[in-house]
Structures are given as C-alpha cells and as structure tokens.
Amino acid sequence: MVGQSRDQRFEALVDVHGDDIANYLRRRCSPLPQADVGDLVEETLIIVWRRLDELSDDALFPWTIGVARNVLRNAKRSSRRRIHYESSVRVQGAAAPAEEFVIANESIRTALMALSDRDREVLTLHFWDGLTGEEIGDSLSISSRAAAVALSRAQQRLRALMGEES
C-alpha cells in the first residue's frame, strides 16, 4: 500500500478486509439484530476513513478491528439503554390506549373492517389520534362541518354493526 493515495489505501482495505470486518461484527453482534451489521460496518469504515492518515499499513487492519469492537460496544450499550428506558416508561393515566382495546376486542375489529375505508379513517383519526372534527376536516381536505357529519355517520354505522354482532 506504500505510494498509494488515501482513496486507494481505503479501497484496498475495504476490498481485502471488508468481509473480515463484517464477519467479525456478525459473530459478535448478539443481542443486536443481524440486520444491524451493515450499519456497524459502515460506522466502522467512516471512523477508519477519518483516521486513515494517522496509521501505517501494517497497523491498519488490526486497528480497524479495534474500531469495530468499540462501535459494537457502543451499539450494544445504546440498545441496553433503549430497552431499559422503554421498559421503565409507564402508560399515563388509568386507561390503556384505545388501540389496545380495539385490537383485543375481536368484535370491534370485525366491525371496523366491515366499514368503508372512509368511515374507518374518520373513526381512527378521531378516537385513536385524538383529532377534532375541524382537524379531521383539515386532514381529509374537507370542511369541518363535513368532517363532523362523516364522524357522526361513521359512529352510527359502527354502532349498528356492533349491535348486529351482539
């Protein structure tokens, strides 16, 4: 690699050792998903690119493996923090989100699926996303009055379907 330009040195590293770097990360990435390996390799190579001029050719690959190890440690640490944070977040208020009730209740799910796409969209915008009639109108590019009427009619149709299934 002596006498090569920076780009040529980097390309030679990737050509010769790119698979080795990916395999190193792949073997050690658990509990991270295997799909993250490409991102980890990319992050490793970005760091190598920044520091390429500071390294001799003999030290380049071993140093790159060290970088890969540190990148992997950081990714695992971030994953652990995210999992810890997500597990510590509690649902606000006494009630679970509306989505959980709908998914858990087969009759509601069946009734929703029997509605038209428009009725289902209006209902979910209102009950799941918390939009007002005016906001639904803005979202669907209709007047707030038309949105209020659409919501009222969709609710009536849903109640009728729920009454038929009971």
N, C-alpha and C positions, 0 to 999 in steps of 0.2 A: 504494500500500500504506500510505500515511500514514493514521493514525487507525484502523488495523486492530488487532485483538487479536493476541497471539502465535500462537494457533492459526490465525487467518485468514491471517496472513503466511506461516506454514509451508505451509498448504494451497494458497495461491496459488503459492508456489514449486514445490511438487510438481506442481500442475496445469499450470503454464506450462512448467516446465523438467524435469519428471521424465523424459520421453523423451529429452531432450537429455543428461541425466546418464547414463542407461543407454546411449545410443549412444556417448557419449564413452568409457565403460568398455569396451563391447563391441568397439570398434575397436582398443583398445589392450591387451586382456586376454591375448593370446597370450604365453606358452605355457599360461596357465591355461585350463581348460575354459570354454566359453561358458556352461555351466550355473552358473558362479560369479557371473555378472554380477548377478543378483538380490540375492545376499548382499552384494556390493560396494556396490550402490546403497543397500541397507538400512543398511549400516555408515556410509556417507557421510551419509545423512539423519539418523542418530542423532547424529552429531557436529554437524551443522548445527543440529539441534534444541537441543542443549546450549548452543551459542554464538549462537543467533539474536538475542538481545537486544543483543549487542555490535556488530552490523553494521547499516549503513544499507541501505536498499532498493537503492540503486544498486550497492553492493558485494556484495550477497548472492549473485547468480548467479556472478560471477567467483570469488568466494571459495569457493563450493561446488565449482566445477570444480577448484580447487586442492586442496580436501579430497579429492575423488575421486581426483586424481592421487596424493596421498600414501597413501590407502587402497590403491590399486592397487599402488604400490611396496611397501608392507608385505606385501601378499598374495603378490607375486612373490618377495620376499625370504624369506618363510616357506616358500614352495614350494621354492625352491632349497635352503634349509636341510634341509627334509624329504627331498628327493631325495638330497642329499649324505649325510645320516645313514643313510637306507635303503640306499644303495649301499655304505656303509662297514661295515654290520653283517654279520658273518660267521656262518655256521652253526656252532654249538658242537658240538664232537666231530667224529669222523671220518665218521659216517654222516649221510646226508641224512634228512629227516623221512620217516616212514612213508607220508605222503600222496603224496610224490613217487614212491616205489616203486610204490604201488598204481596211481596214475594212469598211470605209464609202462608198466605191465605189463598189456596188454590181457586176458590170460587171467585174471588176478586180478580185474580189473574185471568181466569177464563172469561169473565165478563168484560174485562178491559180488552182482551184480544178479539172479542166479538164486536167491539165498537169500530167505527171508521177510524182511519188514521188521524183525521182532523179532530174528532172527539177525544181520542186518546191523547193527542198532543196538547189540546187545551186543558184537559184534566191534569196531566202530569206537569204542565207549566204552572198551573195554579197550586196543586197540592204538594208536589214534590219539590218544585223550585221556588215556591212561595211568591209567584208573581201575582200582582193585582190585575184587575180587568184592563186597566189602562196599559200596564206593562205587557200584558198578553197581546193587546192590540198592536203595540209598537213592535213586538217580536214577530207577529204574523202579518204585519203591514196591513192591518185593518183598523177601523175606528174602535175607540174604547167601547162604544155602545154595541157594536157588532161583536166584540170580544165578550162582553158581558152576556149577551144573548146566546152566543155559542157555548159559553161556560154553563149557563143555566140549562140549556137543552142537553148538553153532554151529561150533566149531572142527572137529569131526568131519565135519559136513556140508560145510564149506568144503574140507577135505582130500579128501573123496570127489569133490566137483565138480572139483577141480584134477586129481585122478587120472584122471577120465573125459576131460578135455580134453587130457591129455598124449599 
